[in-house]
Amino acid sequence: MTRYLLSTLLCVAVAPLWAQSPPTPQAAQTAVPPSSVQAAATTAPVAPPSVAATPALPNSQDYRLGAGDAIGVQVYQSPDLSIDARVSESGVISYPLVGSVQLGGLTIAEAEKKIADALRSGGFVKVPQVNIVLRQVRGNQVAVLGQVSRPGRFPLETFNTRVSDMLAAAGGTTPTGDDELIVTGQRDGKPFRKVIDIPALFLNAKSDDDIVLAGGDTLYVNKAPMFYIYGEAQRPGPYRIERGMTVMQALAQGGGPTVRGSQNRLKLHRRDASGKVVETTPNLNDLVRPEDVIYVRESLF
């Protein structure tokens, strides 16, 4: 009993010494002062939140507002005058205190100045600082149709967008597309139409046909002209007419005559001015015309 009491008293006396003993080396390495934890929390880089990709808007410095465009108008230190608006078909927006403001056809900078002048002249704001943000593009678009890779409507990103720029935006022409495109629209309130040679836009150093487009223009690429070959040809069928194609080249396009066919016994079916189909015997150097039908006959021997 006495031995048990002595052991108990010894443990009680040593316990405070254990509580005050320094930490082991391993514990000293893992222990981090609270101040260090707080500093690390404030300086640690934070991954930026993921942002959904949004379509790129045109260059606001050159872009001219058109019907359907959505804009945000902000006036410094005047939150009551900050609004979201959409340009009407007539090119106007309704603005507080000022009323209707004609913005169609103006650049962003010109539109900002026009609203600022209206606020200043009306005595509503002494020194207005107006900022316009282009939120959605609907006006000043050009339609690209026909034999192109990505037909559709495209915004005029700058005031000097040309035919070659818009054709590139549509992915270029397809293999069945024609070498010419037609631009239609309006210029100075009058109907406008122009036929443009597509290869010349890129082969010439400077092409006068690479005109500047306007809002509402339409670019159309027709299907390339075709000719047809049948009879004793290796690959009968329809083919695209290349520039300056001759009958001999058209025959080569079809793989040439078979072992039973003859290139000297060809027949050409072509429509005349009245629409009547006329059969002739062509020369190999004759030019092929759209909708020509070449018949390769059998050899006599």
C-alpha positions, 0 to 999 in steps of 0.5 A: 500500500505504501509503495502504491501511494509513493508511485502515485505521488511521483507521477503527480509531481512529474506531470507539470514538467512533461507539460512544460517540456519543449516539443520534439524536433519533428513537432517543431518542424511541423508547427507553424505560427498563426501569423505565418498561416495568415500571411500564407493565406493572403499571399497564396495565388488564387486560381481565376474563375472559369469564364465562358467564352463570348463571341468577339465584338467588332472594333468599337473604334471603327464600328458604326452603329446600326439597327438592332445593335444593343448598347449600354450608355453610362454617364459618370456620376449620373447613375440615373442616366445609365441605361441599356438600349437597342438601336431601332430600325430608324437608327434612334434610341430613347434616352432619359431627359433628351428623348430620341437620339439618332445614333444609326451610322455613327461610330461609338466615339461619335455617339458618345459625343452626340449624347454628351452634347445633348445633355450639356445643351439641355442643361442637365449635366454641366460636364457629361462624361459619356461612355457607350459599350457595344453589347450585341451586334445586330446591325451593319451585317453582310449576308454571304450565300451560295457556294461558300464553306460557311454561309450566313450573316457576318458583322462589319467589324470595321468601316473598311471591310472589303469583299476579300475580308468577308469571303475569308470570314465565310471560309472561301468558296467550295470546290463546286463554287464559281470563280465569280461572285455577285455583290448586291445592295444599295449605294446612295439610296440606289440599287447596287450590283457588281460582278467580281472575279474571285481569283483576281482579288488575290492574284492581282497586287491591287484589285479595284474590284475589292470594294468596301462593303456596306451594311445590308450587302449580299455576296452570292457565289453561284454554282460553277458551270458544268459540262457533261461527257458520256459514251466511250469515256473512262469516267463519264459524268458531269464536271466543272468547267475550268477557265479556258477549258478546251474539248481536249481538256474536257476529254482528259477530265473524263479519263480519255476514251476507252479502248473502244472509243476514239477522240476523233469521233466526238459529238457535241450537243450545245444549245443555241441562242434560241435554246435549241440543242444543236449537234456538231462535230467539235475540234479538240481545241474548241472551248467548252461552254456551260451545259455542253454535252460531249459524246465519245463514239466508238472507234471504226476499227 
